[in-house]
Every structure is written in C-alpha cells, then in structure tokens.
Amino acid sequence: MTSDAQSILPGTALGPIVAANEPLSFWGGVDPATGRVIDVHHPLQGRCVTGAILMLPSTRGSCTGSGVLLDLVLSGRGPAALVFCEEEDVVTLGALIAAEMFESRLPVLRLTRAAFDRLATCPEARITDTAIEAEGLSLAVLPPATGALELTEADRQMLDGAEGVAAALSMRIICAMAAQQGATRLVDVNQAHIDGCIYASPANLTFAEKIRDLGAHVRVPTTMNAISVDRRNWQQQGVPPIFGGPAQRLADAYVQMGCQPTFTCSPYLLDTAPAEGDTIAWAESNAVIYANSVIGARTAKHPDFLDLCIAVTGRAPLAGVYLDGPRRARRIIHFDIPAEVDDAFWPLAGYLAGKASPDRIPLLTGLADAAPDRDALKALCAAFGTTSAAPMLHVEGITPEADRIAEDADHVTLGAADLAAGWKMLNDGPEAIDLVALGSPHASLGECRALAAELGGRKVSVPTILTTGRKVMEDAGADGTLAALIEAGVQVVSDICWCSISEPVYPAATRAVMTNSGKYAHYGPGLTGRTVRFGALSDCVTAAIHGRAKPSQPGWL
C-alpha cells in the first residue's frame, strides 16, 4: 500500500499551517521560552510555532533540538504537529520521549514532496490517525512503520526488563527509532558521546534525573559534551543559582550514570577519540560530522536523549551512515578557491557547502591544494553542520572515504561571488566590537598556541574569551600557552562553549561580537540578540586589541 503521507508518531491535531522550504535547527533556532523562531537566517524568523502544524523539509544543526522540542511540548508551547518531507530524527526523538516518558503526544508525519508542497499552501489543517484534511485537500495517512526488527536474545532480555527499568525503557526508545529509520537490526557501539548534558531547557534536566532515578548506567565508555556552566567555577563567576544550580544538577546526573566529565564539544581531541572504522554513538553535530568525515569512524547524528539510551544499552539502530551505501556523496561541490586563503576560508566554505547541500552528503573538490590541517577541517565540519542536515562530508584528496560517490551525484560550483555573498551574510555587525569569541567548537592546543603567537605579547583591550576542554587547558598550562594567554588578558574558560555561554560570563554590555567561528557566526545572533562579525584569527586579534573589525573583506576575496 502506498500513500502520500506516512505517520511516524500517531496523534491528532488541528491548527494553522506554518511552513518553510528550509530546514531549521530547533536549538538556536526556536526559543523554548516563547515558541518563536529566533534564527535570523531562517525565513520563519519571528514566527511562533505554538499550536501550529509546523512544516519543514527536515531539521538541521544541533542534536540538542530534541530537548528544545521536548521542553516546548511539556510547557504547552509546542507545535500541534510536525510534518516533514525528508528523513528527520532529532525532533522526532523529542516527540517520542514526550510520548514514551511523559504521556504527551505530538503527531509527526512524513509526506511526499508533492503532497508537502500542496499542503504548505493551505491555511490550516486537521490531522487524525488516518487522514490529513485541509481546504481542497485530503490525504490518506499510512500507520507508523513496524518493520521486522531482528533482536538478539540479549536485546530481548533487555527489552523485557532483565537488566532493569531504565535499560528496558532505553531499548524501547531505540527500537521505536529503529523502526522509523527502516533498520532491521541493531549494532554494537564501542563508545558514546552525550550532548543532552547542555541545559538547553528544563526538559533536559527532567529527562536526565528521571532516567537516572530509574537506574540508568552507561555500559560503554561515554564522554560528555560541553555543559552550560563552568562546573568548578560558576559560583565565583557570578552565575545566578536559579540557572547554575539546575545546569550543574544536569551535569551531575550524567556523571552519576557513569559518563566521564570531559565537558567538551570536541571529543575528537581527547586521547579516547575513535579510530577509522570504529562503530560509535556520538551526538553533537560538529563532533558527529568530524568523526564520520575526518576520522572515518561511523556514527549517526544521534539526537539528545537517544545518545544516552544507546550508551545505556550499547546498541544503536543499524541504519543511515552506519552502512556503506548512505555514506556515498550525492552532490559534488567544486570550489574555485582563491589564491592564498587564510583560516577564515574553511568555516566559510563549510557554511556555504551546507547551504548548497542541505539534505545530502557532499564531496568537496578543489580544496586539496590548500592543504587543510585538522583545525581547518574542524572549522569546516562545524560550520557545515549549521546549514546542512547531513551527518558527514567528503573532501577530495583529504578525507579517508572521498572515493565514496553515488553514480547519480549531481554537481555544483561555488566561486568568488558565492564566497563574497557568504562573507556578507555572516558580517551584519558594526565595526565597533565589544567582545571577541573564540573556541567554537572547543579550541585545540594548536589553536591556543596560534592565538598566543598572533597576540605576540600584546594585551587585549576588549573582553576576549576562549573556550576549550579541560584536557586542552591542562596541556596549554603545561607548555606555558595558558600563562601567555592570561597575561595578554584573554579569559580562558573550560566546560562551557559559546553555544551555551550566558550572562554574566557573557558580558551583558556587549552589542557586537567578533568571532572566527562559522558556527557561532550563524547561531550567535539568535542566541544572544547581538550582532556578529566574522573573520580570520588575525582579524579577531586586531579587534581584541583595537576594538574594531576590519571594514573590508579579506584580500583573497
């Protein structure tokens, strides 16, 4: 039986249609306190999703979107239904958690592209378990897929509660996600990385403490993402207890479940980083893309909450980029790269590659002669993850699986005009700079050393904050880099990252921010309400010392 509409999670809804043809990251894109779209780069900016039938091709960006969706549902500010026309896991998982753990149901449906386009023109719709009714349109809805999932005896025992309530709950959630992903069996993973430890909303804490109290404990080595406070210093930094307390409780809950207090969004910088071919379960978009693309490990872009369920069971749905076929590039993006680019080129290229390939894995060509190092690829992957839903990319001549190309892959070329337009898009802010934001994702030791070298003993005149992981901070302390940065007036902070920094660590008087991160240049305006300037590390140091951004584009543009 075929239909233009497939139910992913059943339910009923009635409401106005709010539709866009561009994917949206719920984290950094929707304010859970108001239900309004805050992504300044999205066509729905300012629209409220509360009570609406929200139609998007898919989502993109952060894995934390599942927590934002859960919080919207539990607070009564959620959409009435979610309708997609492409595969989507992040907010679908949030809706699944709402139903499974909190008995709050939100229908999720997937339509064919043609049906999606027709429904998007309607002012409102009614959704039931069997149909979508709108003005001049009636679509039959197929029930959720129930595919034959082949479970091992150990899986069945876990599902039946032999290893406790939390393990059984985790296995039920994994099996439900496996069914909607079309997986026929599960796969062992040898490590996990938790993204849900960010206090994006009260729902993250509600979930973590509830499943901890049910007896959850991880069974594979599990690292933790950056959290929302400096766990050792937030009281001294003046963070109000009303925020710092819950944020620390959230981190503590994951540690109590056996997770390692690594608190970094760059787990690939740790000594425990996976090797090529390892099967892992990571969340956090930049980490997932880097692991798949640069390392050649295998992980889906797991949503928050599913990451813990997999860590608790050691099992993940065998679907998507865990398999060979879906890792193939379906779009070839050729860059006509200018001569003598600086380090700002790589996040800009990643940002534009994501916009050019929002729904499929690309192969980037024309970049090998520029010889990107690991830090350049880190910046490329992070920026790509803000504009694309794809869990990986390939770079010809650089990444280990760049020969995986689909026979029907199409072609796109990006040249100087595209780079210039992208630069302008990320540079809405004024020349006067009040804050310099570095370390998004968390800085590597090499990036810390590069900043110290660029400063060259000079002192900053405006607040300049570098975020990094505890391990990198320790290494920078051991070789004198940390002392040099502190002497220059740079505030080096661990545990938190720019995507979770809030006042007062984030200076309240800030009006305009300078950053070398394509990821933060995209998310920063929506998260903070401040304008952003983007540039190379040298541009950031100039702004840090003189308080002004360069007025023009770089010479290579």
C-alpha positions in Angstrom: 0.0 0.0 0.0 1.3 3.5 -0.9 0.2 6.9 0.2 1.4 10.5 0.1 1.5 10.6 3.9 3.2 8.3 6.4 2.6 8.6 10.2 5.9 8.5 12.1 4.2 9.1 15.5 0.4 8.9 15.6 -1.8 11.6 17.1 -4.5 14.2 16.3 -4.1 17.9 15.7 -5.9 21.0 14.4 -4.1 24.2 13.7 -2.8 26.9 11.3 0.0 25.8 8.9 3.4 27.4 9.4 5.6 26.2 6.5 9.1 26.8 5.1 11.2 25.1 2.5 14.4 25.5 4.5 15.4 23.1 7.4 15.5 24.6 10.8 17.6 23.8 13.9 15.3 23.9 16.9 18.3 24.5 19.2 19.5 28.1 18.4 16.6 28.4 16.1 13.5 28.3 18.3 13.2 29.9 21.7 11.7 27.4 24.1 10.5 30.1 26.4 8.3 31.7 23.7 8.0 29.2 20.9 9.2 31.8 18.4 11.8 31.2 15.7 15.0 33.2 16.6 17.3 32.0 13.8 18.0 35.3 12.0 19.0 33.5 8.8 15.7 31.5 8.5 12.6 32.6 6.6 10.4 31.9 9.6 12.3 34.3 11.9 9.8 35.8 14.3 7.0 33.3 13.6 5.5 31.4 16.6 5.3 27.6 16.3 3.0 27.2 19.3 -0.2 25.4 18.3 0.8 25.4 14.6 1.2 22.5 12.2 4.8 23.1 11.5 6.0 22.0 8.1 9.7 21.8 7.3 11.7 19.6 4.8 13.7 18.3 7.8 15.8 19.8 10.6 19.4 20.7 10.6 22.1 21.8 13.1 22.3 20.8 16.7 21.4 17.4 18.2 20.0 19.4 21.2 16.9 20.2 19.1 15.2 17.2 20.7 15.5 18.8 24.1 14.1 22.0 22.9 11.1 20.2 21.3 10.5 18.2 24.5 10.5 21.4 26.5 8.1 23.1 24.1 5.7 20.1 24.4 5.9 19.9 28.2 5.4 23.6 28.7 2.4 23.8 26.3 4.3 25.9 23.8 4.9 23.2 21.3 3.5 22.9 17.7 0.3 21.0 17.2 2.1 18.6 14.8 5.3 18.2 12.8 5.3 17.5 9.1 8.4 16.7 7.1 9.1 15.5 3.6 12.6 14.1 4.3 14.1 11.8 6.9 14.2 13.5 10.4 15.5 12.1 13.7 16.2 15.0 16.1 12.8 16.5 17.0 11.1 13.2 16.2 13.1 11.7 19.1 12.0 14.6 21.3 8.3 13.8 20.4 8.9 10.1 21.0 10.4 10.9 24.5 7.4 13.2 25.3 5.0 10.3 24.5 7.0 7.4 26.0 8.1 9.0 29.3 5.6 11.9 29.8 2.4 10.8 28.0 2.3 13.9 25.9 1.6 13.1 22.3 2.6 15.1 19.3 1.9 13.7 15.8 4.9 13.5 13.4 4.3 12.8 9.7 6.4 12.4 6.6 4.9 13.4 3.2 6.0 13.0 -0.3 7.5 16.2 -1.7 4.5 16.8 -3.9 2.0 16.4 -1.1 4.2 18.5 1.2 4.1 21.4 -1.3 0.3 21.2 -1.7 -0.4 21.1 2.0 2.0 24.0 2.6 -0.2 26.3 0.6 -3.2 25.6 2.8 -4.1 28.0 5.7 -4.8 25.3 8.2 -5.3 21.5 8.5 -6.8 18.8 10.7 -4.7 15.6 11.3 -6.1 12.3 12.5 -4.5 8.9 12.7 -5.8 8.1 9.2 -6.0 11.4 7.3 -4.9 15.0 6.7 -7.8 17.3 5.8 -7.3 20.8 4.5 -9.0 23.2 2.2 -9.4 21.4 -1.1 -7.0 18.6 0.0 -7.5 15.2 1.6 -4.5 12.8 2.2 -4.8 9.3 3.5 -2.2 8.6 6.2 -0.4 5.2 6.5 0.2 3.9 10.0 3.7 4.0 11.5 6.2 1.5 10.1 6.5 -1.6 12.3 9.3 -3.3 10.3 10.7 -6.7 11.4 13.5 -5.7 13.8 15.7 -8.8 14.4 16.7 -8.6 18.0 19.3 -10.8 19.7 18.5 -12.8 22.8 20.3 -10.2 24.8 18.3 -7.4 23.2 15.0 -9.2 24.0 16.0 -9.8 27.6 16.9 -6.1 28.0 13.6 -5.1 26.4 11.8 -7.4 28.8 13.4 -5.8 31.8 16.0 -8.3 32.8 18.6 -5.5 33.2 16.3 -3.0 34.9 13.6 -0.5 34.1 16.0 2.1 32.6 17.6 -0.3 30.2 14.1 -1.6 29.1 12.9 2.0 28.6 16.1 2.8 26.6 15.7 -0.3 24.4 12.0 0.6 23.7 13.0 4.0 22.5 15.9 2.6 20.4 13.5 0.0 18.8 11.0 2.7 18.0 13.6 4.9 16.4 15.0 1.9 14.5 11.5 1.2 13.0 11.1 4.7 11.7 14.6 4.7 10.3 13.9 1.4 8.5 16.6 -0.5 10.4 16.2 -4.3 10.5 18.7 -4.9 13.4 20.8 -3.2 16.0 24.6 -2.8 16.1 27.1 -2.8 18.9 28.9 0.5 19.6 32.2 0.8 21.5 31.8 4.3 22.8 29.3 7.2 23.1 29.3 11.0 23.5 26.5 12.7 25.3 25.1 16.0 24.0 22.0 16.1 26.2 24.0 17.4 29.2 23.6 21.0 27.9 20.9 22.8 30.0 19.1 24.0 26.9 15.8 23.8 28.8 14.3 22.4 32.0 13.2 19.3 29.9 16.8 18.2 29.7 17.1 18.0 33.5 13.7 16.4 33.8 14.7 13.6 31.4 18.1 13.0 32.9 17.0 12.9 36.5 14.0 10.7 35.7 16.0 8.1 33.8 18.9 8.2 36.4 16.3 7.6 39.2 15.1 4.6 37.2 18.6 3.1 37.5 20.2 4.1 34.2 24.0 3.4 33.9 26.1 3.5 30.8 27.8 0.3 29.6 30.3 1.7 27.1 32.9 4.4 27.7 30.9 7.7 27.4 32.3 11.2 27.2 30.2 14.4 27.8 29.7 17.5 25.7 30.3 21.0 26.9 27.8 21.9 29.6 26.1 25.2 30.4 28.3 26.4 33.3 32.0 26.1 34.3 31.3 23.3 36.7 34.1 24.2 39.0 33.8 28.0 39.0 30.3 29.1 38.1 29.6 30.5 41.6 32.7 32.6 41.6 31.8 33.8 38.1 28.5 35.2 39.4 26.2 32.9 37.6 22.8 33.0 39.4 21.9 29.8 41.3 18.5 29.7 39.6 20.4 28.8 36.4 23.7 27.5 37.7 22.1 25.1 40.1 20.0 23.2 37.5 22.8 23.3 35.0 25.2 21.6 37.5 22.5 19.1 38.5 22.1 18.1 34.9 25.9 17.5 34.5 25.9 15.7 37.8 23.1 13.4 36.7 25.1 12.2 33.7 28.2 11.7 35.8 26.2 9.7 38.3 25.1 7.5 35.4 28.8 6.7 34.6 29.6 9.3 32.0 33.1 10.8 32.0 33.2 14.5 33.0 35.1 15.6 29.8 32.8 18.5 29.1 33.9 19.2 25.6 32.2 19.6 22.3 35.5 18.5 20.6 35.7 14.9 21.8 37.9 14.1 18.8 40.7 16.0 20.6 40.7 13.6 23.5 43.0 10.6 23.9 39.9 8.4 23.7 39.0 9.6 20.2 37.8 6.7 17.9 39.9 5.2 15.1 38.9 4.8 11.5 36.2 2.1 11.1 35.1 2.2 14.8 31.4 2.0 15.4 30.4 4.7 17.9 27.4 6.6 19.1 28.0 10.3 19.2 25.7 13.3 19.5 26.7 17.0 18.9 26.6 17.9 15.3 30.2 19.1 14.7 31.6 16.1 16.6 29.5 13.7 14.5 30.5 15.3 11.2 34.1 15.3 12.2 34.1 11.7 13.4 32.5 10.4 10.2 34.3 12.7 7.7 37.8 13.2 9.0 38.4 10.2 11.2 36.3 7.7 9.2 34.6 6.3 12.3 30.9 5.5 12.0 28.0 7.2 13.9 24.6 8.5 13.1 23.8 12.1 14.2 22.1 10.9 17.3 19.6 13.3 18.9 19.9 14.2 22.6 18.3 11.5 24.8 18.9 8.8 22.2 22.6 9.2 22.9 22.1 8.1 26.5 19.7 5.3 25.6 22.4 3.9 23.3 25.1 4.4 25.9 22.9 2.5 28.5 22.3 -0.5 26.1 25.4 -0.4 24.0 23.2 -0.8 20.9 22.2 1.5 18.1 19.9 1.2 15.1 21.9 -0.2 12.1 20.8 2.5 9.6 22.0 5.6 7.8 25.7 6.2 7.8 26.4 3.1 9.9 26.0 1.4 6.5 28.3 1.7 3.4 25.7 2.9 0.9 24.4 6.0 2.7 27.9 7.3 3.2 28.3 8.0 -0.5 28.4 11.6 -1.8 25.3 12.5 -3.7 26.4 16.0 -4.6 29.8 17.1 -5.8 30.6 20.7 -4.8 33.6 22.2 -6.6 35.2 25.3 -5.1 37.0 27.7 -7.3 39.3 28.6 -4.5 41.1 32.0 -4.5 44.9 32.1 -4.1 46.4 32.4 -0.6 43.3 32.0 1.5 43.6 32.4 5.3 42.0 30.4 8.1 38.6 32.2 7.6 38.1 30.4 4.3 37.5 27.0 6.0 34.5 27.9 8.1 33.1 30.0 5.3 33.5 27.1 2.8 31.8 24.7 5.3 28.9 27.1 5.8 28.3 27.5 2.1 28.7 23.8 1.4 26.0 23.1 3.9 23.7 25.6 2.2 24.5 24.0 -1.2 23.9 20.5 0.2 21.3 20.8 3.0 19.9 17.3 2.5 22.7 15.1 1.3 26.3 14.2 1.8 28.6 16.2 -0.5 32.1 15.7 -1.9 34.0 18.9 -1.8 36.6 19.3 -4.6 39.2 21.9 -5.4 40.4 22.2 -1.8 43.3 19.7 -1.6 46.0 22.2 -2.8 45.2 24.5 0.1 46.2 21.6 2.4 43.8 22.0 5.3 45.1 20.7 8.6 42.9 19.1 11.3 42.0 22.5 12.8 40.9 23.8 9.4 38.8 20.6 8.9 37.3 21.1 12.4 36.1 24.6 11.4 34.8 23.3 8.1 32.8 20.5 9.7 31.3 22.7 12.4 30.1 25.4 10.0 28.8 22.7 7.6 26.6 21.3 10.4 24.8 24.6 11.0 23.4 24.7 7.4 23.1 21.0 6.5 21.3 18.1 8.0 23.9 15.7 6.5 26.0 13.7 9.1 29.2 13.9 7.1 31.0 15.3 4.1 34.0 14.2 2.0 36.9 16.3 0.8 38.7 15.1 -2.3 42.3 14.2 -1.6 41.9 14.8 2.2 39.3 12.6 3.9 39.5 8.8 4.1 36.3 7.9 2.2 36.4 10.6 -0.5 36.1 7.9 -3.1 32.5 7.0 -2.0 30.5 8.8 -4.7 27.0 7.8 -5.8 26.5 7.2 -9.5 23.8 9.8 -9.8 25.6 12.5 -7.8 24.9 16.0 -9.2 27.3 18.9 -9.5 27.5 22.4 -8.0 30.3 25.0 -8.4 30.9 27.7 -5.8 33.2 30.6 -6.8 34.3 34.0 -5.7 30.9 35.6 -5.9 29.4 32.9 -3.6 32.2 33.3 -1.1 31.7 37.1 -1.1 28.0 36.7 -0.5 28.5 34.3 2.3 31.0 36.6 3.9 28.5 39.4 3.8 25.8 37.2 5.3 28.0 36.4 8.3 29.1 40.1 8.8 26.0 42.0 9.8 27.6 43.7 12.8 29.2 47.1 13.0 32.9 47.8 13.0 32.9 48.6 16.8 33.5 45.4 18.7 32.7 44.8 22.3 33.6 41.1 22.7 35.8 38.6 20.9 34.5 35.0 20.9 37.0 32.2 20.2 36.8 28.4 20.6 33.5 27.3 18.9 33.9 24.3 18.8 36.3 24.0 21.7 39.8 25.1 20.8 42.6 22.6 20.2 46.0 23.0 21.7 47.2 24.1 18.3 44.6 26.8 18.2 45.5 28.0 21.7 49.1 28.3 20.6 48.2 30.1 17.4 46.2 32.7 19.4 49.2 33.2 21.7 51.5 33.6 18.7 49.2 36.1 17.0 48.9 38.2 20.1 52.7 38.2 20.3 52.8 39.6 23.8 50.2 42.4 23.2 47.3 42.9 25.5 43.6 42.9 24.5 41.5 46.0 25.2 38.1 44.4 24.9 36.8 41.2 26.6 38.2 38.2 24.7 37.1 34.8 25.8 38.5 31.4 24.6 36.6 28.3 25.4 38.2 24.9 25.4 38.1 21.5 27.1 39.7 20.5 30.4 42.3 18.3 28.7 43.4 21.0 26.3 43.5 23.6 29.1 45.7 21.3 31.1 48.1 20.8 28.2 48.2 24.5 27.5 49.0 25.1 31.1 51.9 22.6 30.9 53.6 24.2 28.0 53.2 27.9 29.0 50.5 28.7 26.4 47.8 29.3 29.1 50.0 31.7 31.0 50.8 33.7 27.9 47.1 34.0 27.1 46.1 35.0 30.6 49.0 37.6 30.6 47.5 39.0 27.4 44.2 39.5 29.1 42.4 36.5 27.4 39.8 34.8 29.6 40.2 31.0 29.1 37.2 29.0 30.2 36.6 25.3 30.3 33.4 23.2 30.4 31.2 25.6 28.5 31.2 26.6 24.9 29.9 29.6 23.0 26.7 27.9 22.2 25.8 27.6 25.9 27.5 30.7 27.4 25.1 33.1 29.2 25.4 36.2 31.3 27.3 37.1 33.4 30.1 35.1 31.8 28.9 36.6 28.5 29.4 40.3 29.2 26.0 42.0 29.4 27.1 45.3 27.8 28.0 43.5 24.6 26.5 44.9 21.4 28.7 43.4 18.7 30.8 40.2 18.7 33.8 39.2 16.6 34.4 35.5 16.0 36.4 33.2 13.7 33.8 30.5 14.0 31.3 30.0 11.2 29.2 28.0 13.6 28.9 30.8 16.2 28.6 33.5 13.5 25.4 31.6 12.5 23.9 30.9 15.9 25.2 33.8 17.9 22.6 36.5 16.8 19.7 34.3 17.6 21.1 33.0 20.9 22.2 36.4 22.2 20.4 39.1 20.3 23.7 40.7 19.4 25.2 41.3 16.0 28.2 39.4 14.8 31.3 40.0 12.7 33.2 37.1 11.3 36.9 36.8 10.2 40.2 35.1 10.5 42.1 34.6 13.8 44.3 37.6 12.9 41.1 39.7 12.4 39.9 38.6 15.8 43.1 39.6 17.4 43.1 43.0 15.7 39.5 43.5 17.1 40.6 42.3 20.5 43.4 44.9 20.7 41.9 47.9 18.9 38.1 47.3 19.5 37.3 47.5 15.8 36.7 45.0 13.0 38.3 45.5 9.6 35.9 47.4 7.4 36.5 45.4 4.2 36.6 41.8 3.0 39.9 39.9 3.1 42.2 40.4 0.2 41.7 36.8 -1.1 38.0 37.7 -1.7 
